[in-house]
Amino acid sequence: MSICKKYNCKECPSFAECGGCENCNAQPFNSKEQCICARLINEKGFDGYQATFKHIIDSINALGIDGLHVDDMNVLPGSFLNLEYPLPSGGSVKYLNDDKTYFANQIETSSDRCFGVVSDGTFLLVATYGSEGKDPKLILYKAL
């Protein structure tokens, strides 16, 4: 079991590479910073970590966006989640840090696009995108 007691490290596809939380100093996916779970447990204690996790899920579901509902979140590296969002000026921007981990989930819809939700407990990002993250559209980025 992992530090957070939520995820079973041995079931993770990256387990062979990192060896689990205790082996990699809670820095999975070759991240340079501690996993979001370990960081929140260190900062807020286990109850604070659980409360933050619940607050993120409740905040997503309270948005009232049609077709967007989550019951759980995964831990994923920023490098996997960090899509480039187009700006009206013609440029693009990435909102995440590749070296951090985040709570995230992908919600399939009836269309050819998915919802993506990402949070570290201080912000919430909601986007839609096509297959393999193509053509991302930012729906919401807000402080929690």
N, CA, C and O of each residue as an XYZ file, in Angstrom:
576
protein
N       0.850     -1.182      0.000
C       0.000      0.000      0.000
C       0.894      1.243      0.000
O       2.051      1.185      0.416
N       0.366      2.318     -0.452
C       1.119      3.555     -0.591
C       1.019      4.421      0.666
O       0.291      4.086      1.601
N       1.740      5.513      0.681
C       1.718      6.463      1.790
C       0.307      6.984      2.022
O      -0.115      7.147      3.167
N      -0.421      7.245      0.950
C      -1.758      7.834      1.052
C      -2.825      6.809      1.422
O      -3.941      7.190      1.778
N      -2.513      5.533      1.347
C      -3.435      4.437      1.647
C      -4.624      4.390      0.684
O      -5.581      3.652      0.920
N      -4.571      5.161     -0.384
C      -5.654      5.170     -1.365
C      -5.296      4.327     -2.578
O      -6.116      3.558     -3.079
N      -4.087      4.477     -3.033
C      -3.646      3.797     -4.250
C      -2.725      2.640     -3.899
O      -1.892      2.756     -3.000
N      -2.868      1.551     -4.589
C      -1.997      0.411     -4.408
C      -0.856      0.546     -5.410
O      -1.034      0.280     -6.598
N       0.298      0.952     -4.938
C       1.444      1.200     -5.817
C       1.764      0.001     -6.699
O       2.171      0.170     -7.849
N       1.586     -1.198     -6.177
C       1.939     -2.398     -6.946
C       1.057     -2.594     -8.175
O       1.431     -3.322     -9.095
N      -0.106     -1.952     -8.198
C      -0.998     -2.047     -9.355
C      -0.709     -0.976    -10.401
O      -1.268     -1.013    -11.497
N       0.147     -0.037    -10.076
C       0.474      1.061    -10.991
C       1.385      0.557    -12.108
O       2.314     -0.207    -11.846
N       1.128      0.981    -13.362
C       1.995      0.559    -14.462
C       3.449      1.025    -14.309
O       4.348      0.459    -14.932
N       3.679      2.039    -13.494
C       5.039      2.557    -13.295
C       5.745      1.950    -12.087
O       6.861      2.353    -11.760
N       5.105      0.977    -11.414
C       5.682      0.414    -10.194
C       7.075     -0.172    -10.422
O       7.968      0.029     -9.600
N       7.268     -0.882    -11.511
C       8.576     -1.506    -11.780
C       9.673     -0.452    -11.880
O      10.826     -0.715    -11.538
N       9.317      0.728    -12.345
C      10.300      1.800    -12.507
C      10.619      2.506    -11.193
O      11.784      2.782    -10.906
N       9.587      2.803    -10.389
C       9.837      3.591     -9.171
C       9.865      2.741     -7.905
O      10.512      3.120     -6.928
N       9.179      1.602     -7.900
C       9.192      0.735     -6.728
C       8.240      1.132     -5.627
O       8.287      0.556     -4.540
N       7.380      2.094     -5.872
C       6.413      2.510     -4.853
C       6.876      3.711     -4.066
O       8.043      4.099     -4.124
N       5.952      4.295     -3.330
C       6.179      5.546     -2.597
C       7.423      5.530     -1.708
O       8.262      6.429     -1.765
N       7.518      4.497     -0.897
C       8.611      4.461      0.063
C       9.966      4.293     -0.619
O      10.971      4.806     -0.128
N      10.002      3.592     -1.725
C      11.248      3.364     -2.449
C      11.718      4.608     -3.215
O      12.918      4.858     -3.326
N      10.762      5.381     -3.740
C      11.130      6.545     -4.568
C      10.972      7.863     -3.818
O      10.932      8.923     -4.443
N      10.880      7.816     -2.483
C      10.693      9.012     -1.673
C       9.435      9.770     -2.098
O       9.411     11.001     -2.100
N       8.407      9.029     -2.453
C       7.113      9.592     -2.870
C       7.257     10.547     -4.048
O       6.569     11.565     -4.123
N       8.163     10.206     -4.973
C       8.358     10.999     -6.183
C       8.166     10.089     -7.402
O       9.128      9.775     -8.103
N       6.917      9.668     -7.653
C       6.670      8.742     -8.760
C       6.804      9.411    -10.123
O       6.860     10.637    -10.219
N       6.852      8.619    -11.150
C       6.883      9.086    -12.540
C       8.110      9.950    -12.836
O       8.062     10.813    -13.713
N       9.197      9.727    -12.117
C      10.420     10.521    -12.265
C      10.195     12.002    -11.979
O      10.941     12.849    -12.472
N       9.179     12.318    -11.191
C       8.922     13.725    -10.859
C      10.007     14.232     -9.916
O      10.625     13.460     -9.182
N      10.221     15.514     -9.950
C      11.247     16.137     -9.105
C      10.676     16.574     -7.765
O      11.413     17.007     -6.879
N       9.366     16.459     -7.623
C       8.695     16.855     -6.386
C       7.889     15.681     -5.853
O       7.580     14.733     -6.575
N       7.558     15.770     -4.571
C       6.768     14.709     -3.954
C       5.405     14.587     -4.608
O       4.841     15.569     -5.089
N       4.891     13.388     -4.618
C       3.538     13.111     -5.090
C       2.562     14.030     -4.369
O       2.763     14.368     -3.202
N       1.515     14.430     -5.060
C       0.494     15.304     -4.481
C      -0.054     14.728     -3.178
O      -0.308     15.479     -2.236
N      -0.240     13.422     -3.108
C      -0.779     12.798     -1.891
C       0.182     12.965     -0.720
O      -0.216     13.401      0.360
N       1.441     12.618     -0.938
C       2.442     12.735      0.138
C       2.616     14.188      0.568
O       2.754     14.473      1.758
N       2.609     15.108     -0.398
C       2.761     16.524     -0.059
C       1.609     16.998      0.816
O       1.828     17.683      1.815
N       0.378     16.636      0.447
C      -0.772     17.062      1.244
C      -0.775     16.407      2.622
O      -1.134     17.050      3.608
N      -0.383     15.145      2.701
C      -0.310     14.481      4.011
C       0.736     15.164      4.887
O       0.498     15.369      6.078
N       1.887     15.519      4.321
C       2.924     16.218      5.089
C       2.464     17.599      5.536
O       2.767     18.024      6.651
N       1.733     18.302      4.674
C       1.288     19.668      4.989
C       0.071     19.704      5.908
O       0.002     20.540      6.809
N      -0.897     18.798      5.687
C      -2.190     18.905      6.351
C      -2.548     17.713      7.224
O      -3.596     17.712      7.870
N      -1.690     16.694      7.253
C      -2.031     15.465      7.956
C      -2.957     14.618      7.101
O      -3.465     15.075      6.077
N      -3.173     13.379      7.529
C      -3.967     12.462      6.725
C      -5.409     12.938      6.582
O      -5.983     12.846      5.497
N      -6.005     13.446      7.666
C      -7.391     13.934      7.590
C      -7.488     15.140      6.655
O      -8.459     15.268      5.909
N      -6.494     16.019      6.690
C      -6.483     17.176      5.794
C      -6.343     16.772      4.339
O      -6.955     17.373      3.457
N      -5.538     15.756      4.093
C      -5.396     15.213      2.736
C      -6.740     14.696      2.238
O      -7.158     15.014      1.125
N      -7.416     13.897      3.064
C      -8.712     13.345      2.665
C      -9.750     14.445      2.448
O     -10.558     14.363      1.523
N      -9.729     15.474      3.297
C     -10.669     16.587      3.157
C     -10.410     17.361      1.862
O     -11.353     17.774      1.187
N      -9.140     17.557      1.515
C      -8.796     18.252      0.268
C      -9.257     17.438     -0.930
O      -9.828     17.987     -1.872
N      -9.016     16.143     -0.901
C      -9.431     15.259     -1.990
C     -10.951     15.333     -2.181
O     -11.433     15.444     -3.308
N     -11.697     15.272     -1.081
C     -13.156     15.358     -1.147
C     -13.592     16.723     -1.656
O     -14.528     16.810     -2.450
N     -12.938     17.786     -1.217
C     -13.283     19.143     -1.652
C     -13.094     19.292     -3.170
O     -13.910     19.925     -3.839
N     -12.032     18.716     -3.699
C     -11.796     18.779     -5.151
C     -12.942     18.109     -5.897
O     -13.499     18.693     -6.826
N     -13.296     16.901     -5.507
C     -14.381     16.167     -6.170
C     -15.703     16.913     -6.038
O     -16.441     17.045     -7.013
N     -16.003     17.398     -4.839
C     -17.246     18.148     -4.629
C     -17.269     19.425     -5.476
O     -18.316     19.793     -6.009
N     -16.131     20.096     -5.602
C     -16.049     21.332     -6.397
C     -16.294     21.055     -7.874
O     -16.968     21.836     -8.545
N     -15.760     19.964     -8.381
C     -15.978     19.591     -9.783
C     -17.460     19.316    -10.019
O     -18.048     19.823    -10.975
N     -18.054     18.519     -9.152
C     -19.445     18.136     -9.336
C     -20.408     19.302     -9.123
O     -21.516     19.288     -9.659
N     -20.004     20.305     -8.353
C     -20.847     21.483     -8.109
C     -20.840     22.463     -9.280
O     -21.640     23.398     -9.303
N     -19.957     22.265    -10.242
C     -19.884     23.188    -11.371
C     -21.148     23.171    -12.227
O     -21.479     24.172    -12.862
N     -21.843     22.061    -12.248
C     -23.071     21.963    -13.018
C     -22.849     21.892    -14.515
O     -23.733     22.257    -15.290
N     -21.683     21.427    -14.932
C     -21.396     21.279    -16.361
C     -22.013     19.974    -16.841
O     -21.717     18.901    -16.314
N     -22.879     20.080    -17.851
C     -23.591     18.911    -18.374
C     -22.607     17.825    -18.819
O     -21.709     18.079    -19.622
N     -22.787     16.629    -18.293
C     -21.943     15.494    -18.656
C     -20.675     15.355    -17.829
O     -19.923     14.396    -18.003
N     -20.430     16.306    -16.930
C     -19.210     16.255    -16.113
C     -19.561     15.868    -14.680
O     -20.181     16.635    -13.944
N     -19.149     14.665    -14.305
C     -19.326     14.175    -12.944
C     -18.166     13.233    -12.649
O     -17.820     12.387    -13.473
N     -17.567     13.383    -11.467
C     -16.488     12.485    -11.059
C     -16.798     11.881     -9.695
O     -17.406     12.520     -8.836
N     -16.372     10.648     -9.519
C     -16.484      9.973     -8.235
C     -15.115      9.735     -7.619
O     -15.005      9.466     -6.422
N     -14.066      9.834     -8.440
C     -12.717      9.543     -7.968
C     -11.720     10.303     -8.843
O     -12.072     10.800     -9.913
N     -10.506     10.385     -8.388
C      -9.433     11.029     -9.143
C      -8.218     10.103     -9.112
O      -8.047      9.306     -8.190
N      -7.385     10.226    -10.135
C      -6.132      9.490    -10.220
C      -4.986     10.447     -9.924
O      -5.177     11.663     -9.924
N      -3.814      9.917     -9.677
C      -2.607     10.725     -9.561
C      -1.810     10.531    -10.846
O      -1.449      9.408    -11.200
N      -1.538     11.633    -11.539
C      -0.819     11.564    -12.811
C       0.235     12.660    -12.874
O       0.094     13.701    -12.233
N       1.285     12.426    -13.641
C       2.347     13.431    -13.744
C       1.934     14.603    -14.632
O       1.216     14.434    -15.617
N       2.400     15.784    -14.265
C       2.138     16.974    -15.066
C       2.600     16.813    -16.493
O       1.960     17.329    -17.409
N       3.695     16.110    -16.705
C       4.221     15.927    -18.060
C       3.228     15.183    -18.957
O       3.241     15.365    -20.174
N       2.377     14.358    -18.374
C       1.358     13.619    -19.122
C       0.120     14.480    -19.363
O      -0.554     14.339    -20.384
N      -0.175     15.374    -18.413
C      -1.409     16.155    -18.433
C      -1.268     17.528    -19.084
O      -2.273     18.142    -19.444
N      -0.062     18.012    -19.237
C       0.192     19.410    -19.566
C      -0.011     19.710    -21.050
O       0.948     19.788    -21.818
N      -1.265     19.876    -21.435
C      -1.601     20.197    -22.821
C      -1.340     21.678    -23.101
O      -1.344     22.503    -22.188
N      -1.117     21.998    -24.359
C      -0.964     23.396    -24.778
C      -2.313     23.913    -25.240
O      -2.898     23.415    -26.202
N      -2.799     24.937    -24.520
C      -4.095     25.519    -24.844
C      -3.900     26.750    -25.716
O      -3.084     27.613    -25.392
N      -4.646     26.844    -26.828
C      -4.503     27.995    -27.714
C      -5.067     29.270    -27.077
O      -6.064     29.235    -26.356
N      -4.416     30.374    -27.357
C      -4.859     31.685    -26.894
C      -5.439     32.470    -28.064
O      -5.090     32.205    -29.214
N      -6.317     33.430    -27.793
C      -6.883     34.239    -28.876
C      -5.821     34.988    -29.686
O      -6.040     35.304    -30.855
N      -4.681     35.268    -29.068
C      -3.610     36.001    -29.745
C      -2.859     35.148    -30.767
O      -2.032     35.653    -31.526
N      -3.155     33.864    -30.774
C      -2.464     32.957    -31.677
C      -1.385     32.142    -30.984
O      -0.900     31.159    -31.544
N      -1.006     32.530    -29.788
C      -0.024     31.767    -29.017
C      -0.694     30.604    -28.296
O      -1.861     30.295    -28.539
N       0.044     29.981    -27.426
C      -0.508     28.907    -26.614
C       0.137     28.946    -25.243
O       1.179     29.573    -25.052
N      -0.491     28.268    -24.287
C       0.000     28.278    -22.915
C      -0.222     26.911    -22.285
O      -1.215     26.236    -22.557
N       0.725     26.517    -21.438
C       0.598     25.336    -20.593
C       0.378     25.838    -19.170
O       1.055     26.764    -18.725
N      -0.558     25.234    -18.464
C      -0.915     25.687    -17.120
C      -0.265     24.867    -16.008
O      -0.271     25.293    -14.853
N       0.285     23.718    -16.327
C       0.791     22.811    -15.298
C       2.309     22.759    -15.294
O       2.971     23.203    -16.231
N       2.836     22.206    -14.219
C       4.265     21.992    -14.064
C       4.555     20.524    -14.402
O       4.013     19.622    -13.763
N       5.386     20.290    -15.381
C       5.703     18.920    -15.799
C       6.309     18.083    -14.678
O       6.194     16.858    -14.696
N       6.950     18.719    -13.708
C       7.664     18.000    -12.649
C       6.819     17.708    -11.413
O       7.332     17.150    -10.443
N       5.550     18.066    -11.422
C       4.655     17.796    -10.298
C       3.672     16.690    -10.664
O       3.523     16.331    -11.832
N       3.011     16.162     -9.649
C       1.896     15.248     -9.871
C       0.616     15.960     -9.461
O       0.630     16.865     -8.626
N      -0.487     15.535    -10.062
C      -1.780     16.169     -9.841
C      -2.856     15.111     -9.700
O      -2.698     13.978    -10.156
N      -3.966     15.499     -9.054
C      -5.170     14.686     -9.109
C      -5.807     14.978    -10.452
O      -5.939     16.140    -10.837
N      -6.201     13.945    -11.166
C      -6.764     14.145    -12.503
C      -7.718     13.018    -12.859
O      -7.666     11.924    -12.297
N      -8.593     13.322    -13.812
C      -9.485     12.303    -14.334
C      -9.913     12.696    -15.738
O      -9.959     13.876    -16.086
N     -10.222     11.692    -16.526
C     -10.771     11.884    -17.861
C     -12.179     11.330    -17.854
O     -12.412     10.205    -17.411
N     -13.127     12.128    -18.348
C     -14.518     11.720    -18.381
C     -14.944     11.606    -19.838
O     -14.960     12.597    -20.568
N     -15.284     10.401    -20.250
C     -15.744     10.165    -21.617
C     -17.123     10.795    -21.783
O     -17.923     10.814    -20.847
N     -17.391     11.306    -22.969
C     -18.704     11.865    -23.274
C     -19.297     11.120    -24.465
O     -18.661     10.237    -25.040
N     -20.511     11.484    -24.821
C     -21.148     10.843    -25.973
C     -20.606     11.378    -27.298
O     -20.879     10.815    -28.358
N     -19.837     12.468    -27.232
C     -19.247     13.021    -28.453
C     -17.837     12.461    -28.636
O     -17.431     11.543    -27.923
N     -17.106     13.008    -29.579
C     -15.731     12.553    -29.820
C     -14.733     13.283    -28.923
O     -13.523     13.157    -29.109
N     -15.236     14.043    -27.953
C     -14.369     14.784    -27.027
C     -14.539     14.251    -25.610
O     -15.577     13.689    -25.260
N     -13.514     14.436    -24.813
C     -13.537     14.046    -23.406
C     -13.408     15.295    -22.545
O     -12.886     16.316    -22.990
N     -13.888     15.203    -21.312
C     -13.558     16.202    -20.305
C     -12.284     15.756    -19.619
O     -12.083     14.563    -19.391
N     -11.434     16.692    -19.291
C     -10.286     16.441    -18.437
C     -10.365     17.375    -17.253
O     -10.611     18.570    -17.416
N     -10.159     16.841    -16.057
C     -10.150     17.666    -14.850
C      -8.822     17.441    -14.131
O      -8.341     16.313    -14.030
N      -8.242     18.525    -13.635
C      -6.937     18.474    -12.970
C      -6.974     19.414    -11.773
O      -7.550     20.499    -11.845
N      -6.354     18.993    -10.669
C      -6.256     19.860     -9.488
C      -5.072     19.450     -8.620
O      -4.655     18.292     -8.600
N      -4.552     20.433     -7.912
C      -3.560     20.148     -6.870
C      -4.071     20.592     -5.501
O      -3.320     20.643     -4.527
N      -5.362     20.910     -5.448
C      -5.965     21.374     -4.202
C      -6.010     22.883     -4.093
O      -6.746     23.414     -3.261
N      -5.241     23.592     -4.911
C      -5.265     25.060     -4.889
C      -5.982     25.636     -6.101
O      -6.398     26.794     -6.077
N      -6.131     24.853     -7.151
C      -6.824     25.294     -8.364
C      -7.575     24.119     -8.960
O      -7.339     22.960     -8.618
N      -8.487     24.455     -9.863
C      -9.226     23.451    -10.611
C      -9.166     23.834    -12.078
O      -9.477     24.967    -12.443
N      -8.764     22.886    -12.923
C      -8.719     23.079    -14.369
C      -9.681     22.081    -14.999
O      -9.627     20.884    -14.716
N     -10.566     22.592    -15.861
C     -11.491     21.751    -16.608
C     -11.306     22.069    -18.084
O     -11.295     23.235    -18.477
N     -11.163     21.045    -18.889
C     -10.958     21.230    -20.324
C     -11.691     20.137    -21.082
O     -12.137     19.148    -20.501
N     -11.808     20.332    -22.379
C     -12.237     19.263    -23.273
C     -11.133     19.071    -24.299
O     -10.354     19.983    -24.574
N     -11.079     17.865    -24.860
C     -10.081     17.579    -25.881
C     -10.516     16.362    -26.671
O     -11.366     15.584    -26.236
N      -9.919     16.216    -27.831
C     -10.199     15.066    -28.682
C      -9.271     13.913    -28.367
O      -8.597     13.902    -27.337
N      -9.245     12.958    -29.254
C      -8.416     11.769    -29.105
C      -6.957     12.139    -28.854
O      -6.395     12.998    -29.534
N      -6.355     11.478    -27.867
C      -4.946     11.672    -27.509
C      -4.610     13.125    -27.161
O      -3.489     13.577    -27.393
N      -5.583     13.854    -26.604
C      -5.339     15.225    -26.158
C      -5.327     16.264    -27.265
O      -4.911     17.402    -27.044
N      -5.775     15.888    -28.445
C      -5.764     16.817    -29.581
C      -6.820     17.907    -29.404
O      -7.881     17.672    -28.826
N      -6.511     19.104    -29.913
C      -7.433     20.238    -29.949
C      -8.034     20.550    -28.573
O      -9.257     20.559    -28.429
N      -7.187     20.808    -27.550
C      -7.723     21.097    -26.218
C      -8.401     22.464    -26.151
O      -7.962     23.431    -26.775
N      -9.472     22.512    -25.383
C     -10.209     23.756    -25.139
C     -10.353     23.919    -23.633
O     -10.898     23.050    -22.954
N      -9.861     25.035    -23.119
C      -9.987     25.324    -21.695
C     -11.414     25.762    -21.396
O     -11.927     26.690    -22.023
N     -12.046     25.106    -20.455
C     -13.398     25.459    -20.029
C     -13.333     26.337    -18.792
O     -14.059     27.326    -18.690
N     -12.458     25.979    -17.842
C     -12.421     26.668    -16.565
C     -11.051     26.483    -15.910
O     -10.485     25.390    -15.908
N     -10.547     27.562    -15.367
C      -9.354     27.514    -14.506
C      -9.653     28.450    -13.355
O      -9.804     29.653    -13.564
N      -9.742     27.923    -12.143
C     -10.091     28.777    -11.011
C      -9.404     28.316     -9.741
O      -9.032     27.151     -9.595
N      -9.249     29.253     -8.835
C      -8.676     28.954     -7.534
C      -9.707     28.193     -6.694
O     -10.912     28.421     -6.809
N      -9.215     27.297     -5.859
C     -10.086     26.587     -4.921
C      -9.877     27.146     -3.531
O     -10.514     26.690     -2.581
